[in-house]
């Protein structure tokens, strides 16, 4: 097919057909005078041509440029048409180059299909785009690239303009979609008008974005918004140039504001919750010639309906808190940046200061409100620092690691509360949960609460992930070295109800030798699983961790490991598992990394489990898990029977002795012994003659006696206030040595009862009551008993039969 293009000279229009950049093709343009790769048709020419291929749109593009001179003659104001008609279906660009005086302004007014600004690398969905450039003298400034179907309704420019419309080859568009009007000088680079109807948003960029805004220039955006709506401004990306004079700033003109214009730095939070229309201007500065820098800005204006509770404020009292920040943000922040098309949620600390992210610091009281239809999209992340520089002051203080009520009272779900605990060398941290206790999150024992604690111990060189814990377990206490980070993370809406009895406490304690020490009181009704820190990546080299397991006195524990061996090979040093009960003489169980771990065993007392790592060879990590259960102690049936049998035998012996005693008393005549005249005898009832009480000497020990004699009645006093000891002796048939047998320990003797009333003189003995005895005496030179030390003991009311004196021999 052939095409004919006829251009009127007065139209000042040129048409150029050329190959796509960087593309070589066998397809060419056939004219009467030959075949060409490029065709240029000037004003006043009439050209007929054809293509040598059936798909020229794959190889050729077309530019139609119209020059309009508004300086030397009148401007053709009004609608701009796509001229000339009958062009081949190629990708084409219409260019209108309008030259105008800087004393006048030009206005590009778009039809109902308004424009939407895009970033330079973006493309429009329908491949139809507009590009606007401002021309002042010889300088050209790129105002921006736009797609159809947006909110930009007008662009006013100072001086000339170059307007481009890019159409794909298949587009059926027949009108340009805009007109040109003449306006008075605007005294700035440009004015962009954006009309926002209903809930919507618009994203706009400074001229030349992402390159620099022209030096010392001024431009304005006009936002036309219904008075019943609320608008908020957000700066998403900006940079500043290096100013020599003036200061880069943003100015707002808000109808009804008492302080117009309101001036903000680009680094400030921009106005929000603006009722109705407003203007925003960007002012540049005089830049440093050697290092000018770049001033650029990408921002968003969001328009919303007024919220039902926009006047409802929430009190956040952080005046008594220290070293704490509270950040309210959208879910997924900061890793997830919400799309600018997503419904907006704003947090306001005053009616005009709102943002998607709001950070509150301790030491102040805030009244905040929300511009958000769905508060469930918002989250709270808080952080608190606790430090100790002097253990003498810190050691006596207990810190409560609970979420302040100022946070839990907000209608926003808490996402995470982080405590950062700083402990210098030789000061360690102790975490306790006295009532709830902690459960370690392991595959066999998962946490199912609405929140958990993640505990990390860190130094500048290493980081040890102690584990994830939740309330309702058996761990009473965790002692750790180094700086500690404890992160409370919530998983559901029930946190506020479950967290009412939070009891996690923290204190600073003196230095411990292990990296971490757990104190565990197992639940008698459950199997407790415990695992080494840094799971599943393994303990760091040379780290030692201990567990102290509390076993109740009436119960026993059973300890077992979840695998048979440690599963590592050591490059340097040795890895050990040590188990030892806390009782005298307990055997310590030690296993190295090359030995099997102990089989399940019973532990009857409190015990320690220590796991110490070596430096493992590559690709091996020390990860151990063990379990503990409790059960009531079982009493051996054989022991019970032996105790019962022993009690029966003792009872029988006691009855037999009692019967023999009674019988002898009735039938036996007094014994006649050989009397030793050298022995000093006294009346049994006479007090004060012996320096030692009966319990303190051996005056009642007999070497020889022919038969059993019951002698207790000889010491009985008339008032019965003294209950003397009663001993039953049987005949001694063995050899008689020079010393008496050793007496039984004092613990096997009965205590002598002490009289609480004054004693009376005993009655004199009658002849019928006197029995004579044969006594053993010490050899000459043997030391006297040390009972003299007790001469002044007035509490001993017992009186021995004879004093011990040194004798020369034994009289039988």
Helices and strands as residue ranges (DSSP letters): E 2-6, G 9-11, E 13-19, E 29-31, E 34-36, E 39-41, E 46-51, G 56-58, E 60-69, E 78-81, E 91-99, E 104-110, E 115-118, E 129-136, E 139-148, E 152-158, E 160-167, E 175-184, E 190-196, E 200-205, E 218-225, E 229-241, E 243-245, E 249-254, E 262-264, E 274-275, E 278-283, E 286-287, E 293-305, E 314-317, E 324-330, E 346-350, E 353-355, E 358-361, E 365-371, G 375-377, E 378-388, H 391-394, E 398-400, H 405-408, E 413-423, E 427-433, E 438-440, E 451-458, E 463-471, E 475-480, E 483-490, H 495-498, G 499-501, E 504-510, E 516-520, E 528-531, E 544-549, E 555-561, E 570-572, E 576-581, E 589-592, E 601-603, E 607-612, E 615-616, E 625-632, H 637-667, G 694-696, G 712-715, G 746-748, G 767-769, G 786-790
